[in-house]
Amino acid sequence: MNVPAKPATITSGGVIGFFRNPMVARLGWAISGLGILAALWLVFGYYIEQNPDTRTFSKFGLIPTLKAFPELLEIGKLQTAVAVSMHRLSEGLLIAVIVGIPLGILVGRKKRFRELTNSPFQFIRMVSPLSWMPIVVYVFSEWHGSIVFLLAIAAVWPVMFSTAAGLAKVDPAWFMVARNLGARPMHMLTRIIIPAITFDILSGLRLALGVAWIVLIPAEYLGVTTGLGYSIQDSRETLSYDHLTAIVVTIGVIGYTLDTLLVVLIRRFSWHRG
């Protein structure tokens, strides 16, 4: 007697379960969004290429931009620009962290210091980082130092205020218990303060990265002959529109990647994960 075969079913651990995975779902939405953006760019490129009035700018399209990447990589222009800009960004963020975290701890722990410095800090924070450009060119002997200063002055405030806000949320009883157990100031810093505010420091660093990355590109328009900002200006002046858009895409990819890495660090090393 033949027993009819049961119809194939997809269990929760199969294909449906795979696509229900939160990470897979997020990746799918991200790819879909980028696909829509690429499609709109492709349509836009086709339109300006077919229109006689805008045909001069046809190299702004998606296809010419993708073809420009091998050219830029072959001559080494893209690698050099990325390396120089990342070096400047790293220096600026490092200074912001070295200055911002200690200041944030002082603001969060010392009431008098917070009351004394709040108004000056808020005043300086509201000054656009790029508005310091005419001043710093006289202070620093080269443009590299000026750009690093602009990045540091832009990035220090998110780090400092996030650190202070995180420390303000720490239960004062923790410090009291630590003192009763004989903890020294260094012990409280390394065993209580830093672990408790890691989430806030990394969140501030993420904000600082975004601000510094935005400031970096226009800062490199002036005075320097290297970097992503300079490469955009050079491509514009030579009418290499495909190179220009390729560099713009590179800026977006690098910024998105750095932000994603910081999000991963926030989720990995923060005690707020639960």
C-alpha positions as CSV (number, residue, x, y, z in Angstrom):
1,M,0.0,0.0,0.0
2,N,1.4,3.3,-1.1
3,V,1.4,6.0,1.6
4,P,1.0,9.5,0.0
5,A,3.9,11.7,0.6
6,K,3.4,14.7,2.9
7,P,3.7,18.0,1.2
8,A,6.9,19.8,1.8
9,T,6.6,22.5,4.5
10,I,8.9,25.2,5.6
11,T,9.5,25.2,9.3
12,S,10.4,28.1,11.4
13,G,14.0,27.0,11.3
14,G,14.0,27.0,7.5
15,V,13.9,29.8,4.9
16,I,11.2,31.7,6.8
17,G,13.1,31.5,10.0
18,F,16.2,32.7,8.2
19,F,14.5,35.8,6.8
20,R,12.9,36.5,10.2
21,N,16.3,36.8,11.8
22,P,16.6,40.5,12.9
23,M,20.1,40.9,11.4
24,V,19.1,39.5,8.1
25,A,16.0,41.7,8.1
26,R,18.0,44.8,8.8
27,L,20.5,43.8,6.0
28,G,17.7,43.2,3.6
29,W,16.1,46.6,4.3
30,A,19.5,48.3,3.9
31,I,20.2,46.7,0.6
32,S,16.6,47.5,-0.6
33,G,17.1,51.2,0.3
34,L,20.4,51.4,-1.4
35,G,18.9,49.6,-4.4
36,I,16.2,52.2,-4.7
37,L,18.7,55.0,-4.4
38,A,20.8,53.5,-7.1
39,A,17.8,53.1,-9.4
40,L,16.8,56.8,-8.9
41,W,20.4,57.8,-9.6
42,L,20.4,55.6,-12.8
43,V,17.2,57.3,-14.0
44,F,18.6,60.7,-13.2
45,G,21.7,60.0,-15.2
46,Y,19.7,58.8,-18.1
47,Y,17.6,61.9,-18.1
48,I,20.5,64.4,-18.0
49,E,22.3,62.4,-20.8
50,Q,19.2,62.5,-23.1
51,N,18.5,66.1,-22.4
52,P,20.6,68.3,-24.8
53,D,20.7,71.1,-22.2
54,T,22.2,68.9,-19.5
55,R,24.2,66.4,-21.6
56,T,27.5,68.2,-20.5
57,F,26.9,66.8,-17.0
58,S,26.1,63.3,-18.0
59,K,29.2,62.0,-16.1
60,F,27.3,62.6,-12.9
61,G,25.3,59.5,-13.7
62,L,25.7,56.1,-11.9
63,I,27.4,54.2,-14.8
64,P,30.2,56.8,-15.4
65,T,30.7,57.0,-11.6
66,L,31.2,53.3,-11.3
67,K,33.6,53.3,-14.3
68,A,35.6,56.1,-12.6
69,F,36.6,53.9,-9.6
70,P,39.1,51.7,-11.5
71,E,40.7,54.9,-13.0
72,L,41.1,56.5,-9.6
73,L,42.5,53.3,-8.1
74,E,44.9,52.8,-10.9
75,I,46.5,56.2,-10.6
76,G,46.4,55.9,-6.8
77,K,44.5,59.1,-6.3
78,L,41.7,57.6,-4.3
79,Q,43.9,55.6,-1.9
80,T,46.1,58.6,-1.2
81,A,43.1,60.9,-0.5
82,V,41.5,58.4,1.8
83,A,44.7,57.7,3.7
84,V,45.4,61.4,4.3
85,S,41.8,62.3,5.3
86,M,41.6,59.3,7.7
87,H,44.9,60.3,9.3
88,R,43.6,63.8,9.9
89,L,40.3,62.4,11.2
90,S,42.1,60.0,13.6
91,E,44.3,62.8,15.0
92,G,41.3,65.1,15.5
93,L,39.2,62.4,17.2
94,L,42.1,61.3,19.4
95,I,42.6,64.9,20.7
96,A,38.8,65.2,21.3
97,V,38.8,62.0,23.3
98,I,41.9,62.9,25.4
99,V,40.5,66.3,26.2
100,G,36.8,65.6,26.2
101,I,36.6,62.6,28.6
102,P,38.5,64.1,31.5
103,L,36.6,67.4,31.1
104,G,33.4,65.4,31.0
105,I,34.3,63.6,34.2
106,L,35.1,66.9,35.9
107,V,31.8,68.4,34.7
108,G,29.8,65.4,35.8
109,R,31.5,65.0,39.2
110,K,32.3,68.6,40.3
111,K,29.3,70.8,40.8
112,R,31.4,74.0,41.1
113,F,33.4,73.3,38.0
114,R,30.2,72.6,36.1
115,E,28.6,75.8,37.2
116,L,31.8,77.8,36.4
117,T,32.4,76.3,32.9
118,N,28.9,75.7,31.6
119,S,28.4,79.1,30.1
120,P,31.9,79.4,28.5
121,F,31.6,75.8,27.1
122,Q,28.2,76.4,25.6
123,F,29.3,79.7,24.1
124,I,32.3,78.2,22.4
125,R,30.3,75.1,21.3
126,M,27.9,77.2,19.4
127,V,30.6,78.8,17.3
128,S,30.8,77.0,13.9
129,P,34.1,75.0,13.7
130,L,34.9,76.4,10.3
131,S,34.6,80.0,11.5
132,W,37.9,79.4,13.4
133,M,39.7,78.9,10.0
134,P,40.9,82.5,9.6
135,I,42.4,82.4,13.2
136,V,44.0,79.0,13.2
137,V,45.9,79.6,9.9
138,Y,47.9,82.2,11.9
139,V,48.5,79.9,14.8
140,F,49.6,76.8,13.0
141,S,52.6,76.8,10.6
142,E,50.9,74.3,8.2
143,W,47.4,73.5,7.0
144,H,47.5,70.0,8.4
145,G,47.6,71.3,12.0
146,S,44.8,73.8,11.3
147,I,42.5,71.1,9.9
148,V,43.2,68.8,12.9
149,F,42.4,71.6,15.3
150,L,39.1,72.2,13.5
151,L,38.2,68.6,13.8
152,A,39.2,68.5,17.4
153,I,37.2,71.6,18.3
154,A,34.2,70.2,16.5
155,A,34.4,66.7,18.1
156,V,35.3,67.5,21.7
157,W,31.8,68.8,22.7
158,P,29.8,65.6,22.0
159,V,32.4,63.6,23.8
160,M,32.6,65.9,26.8
161,F,28.8,66.4,27.3
162,S,28.0,62.8,26.7
163,T,30.6,61.8,29.3
164,A,29.2,64.3,31.8
165,A,25.6,63.2,31.1
166,G,26.5,59.6,31.6
167,L,28.3,60.3,34.9
168,A,25.3,62.3,36.2
169,K,23.2,59.1,35.9
170,V,25.5,57.0,38.0
171,D,24.1,56.2,41.4
172,P,26.0,58.1,44.1
173,A,25.7,55.1,46.4
174,W,28.2,53.3,44.3
175,F,30.9,55.9,45.2
176,M,29.9,55.8,48.9
177,V,30.2,52.0,49.0
178,A,33.5,52.2,47.2
179,R,34.9,54.7,49.7
180,N,33.7,52.5,52.6
181,L,35.6,49.6,51.1
182,G,38.8,51.7,50.9
183,A,38.8,52.4,47.1
184,R,41.2,55.0,46.0
185,P,40.3,57.6,43.3
186,M,42.1,55.6,40.6
187,H,40.1,52.5,41.6
188,M,36.8,54.4,41.4
189,L,37.8,55.8,38.0
190,T,38.8,52.4,36.5
191,R,36.2,50.2,38.3
192,I,33.2,52.4,38.6
193,I,33.3,55.5,36.4
194,I,34.7,54.2,33.2
195,P,32.6,50.9,33.1
196,A,29.4,52.9,34.0
197,I,29.8,55.5,31.3
198,T,31.2,53.4,28.5
199,F,27.9,53.5,26.7
200,D,27.7,57.3,26.9
201,I,31.4,57.8,25.9
202,L,30.9,55.6,22.8
203,S,27.6,57.4,22.0
204,G,29.4,60.7,22.3
205,L,32.2,59.4,20.1
206,R,29.7,58.4,17.5
207,L,28.2,61.9,17.4
208,A,31.7,63.4,17.4
209,L,32.7,61.2,14.4
210,G,29.7,62.4,12.4
211,V,30.4,66.1,13.1
212,A,34.2,65.7,12.4
213,W,33.6,63.8,9.2
214,I,31.3,66.6,8.0
215,V,33.8,69.3,9.0
216,L,36.7,67.5,7.4
217,I,35.6,67.7,3.8
218,P,35.1,71.5,3.5
219,A,38.2,72.1,5.7
220,E,40.2,70.3,3.0
221,Y,39.0,72.7,0.3
222,L,41.4,75.4,1.5
223,G,45.2,75.4,1.5
224,V,46.0,71.7,1.2
225,T,46.8,69.6,-1.9
226,T,45.8,66.2,-0.5
227,G,42.7,64.6,1.0
228,L,39.1,63.9,0.0
229,G,38.0,67.5,0.1
230,Y,40.9,68.6,-2.1
231,S,40.1,65.8,-4.5
232,I,36.6,67.0,-4.9
233,Q,37.7,70.5,-5.6
234,D,40.4,69.3,-8.0
235,S,37.8,67.2,-9.9
236,R,35.5,70.1,-10.1
237,E,38.1,72.4,-11.5
238,T,39.2,69.8,-14.1
239,L,35.6,69.1,-15.0
240,S,36.1,65.4,-14.1
241,Y,32.5,65.0,-12.9
242,D,32.7,61.2,-12.8
243,H,35.7,61.4,-10.5
244,L,33.9,63.9,-8.4
245,T,30.9,61.7,-7.8
246,A,33.1,58.7,-7.2
247,I,34.8,60.5,-4.4
248,V,31.5,61.7,-3.0
249,V,30.4,58.0,-3.0
250,T,33.6,57.1,-1.2
251,I,33.0,59.7,1.4
252,G,29.5,58.3,2.1
253,V,30.7,54.7,2.2
254,I,33.5,55.5,4.6
255,G,31.3,57.6,6.9
256,Y,28.6,54.9,6.9
257,T,31.1,52.2,7.7
258,L,32.7,54.1,10.5
259,D,29.3,54.8,12.0
260,T,28.3,51.2,11.8
261,L,31.5,50.1,13.5
262,L,30.8,52.4,16.4
263,V,27.2,51.1,16.7
264,V,28.7,47.6,16.9
265,L,31.1,48.7,19.6
266,I,28.3,50.4,21.6
267,R,26.3,47.2,21.5
268,R,29.3,45.0,22.3
269,F,31.0,46.8,25.1
270,S,28.1,48.6,26.8
271,W,26.5,47.2,30.0
272,H,23.2,48.7,28.6
273,R,22.8,45.8,26.2
274,G,20.3,44.0,28.4
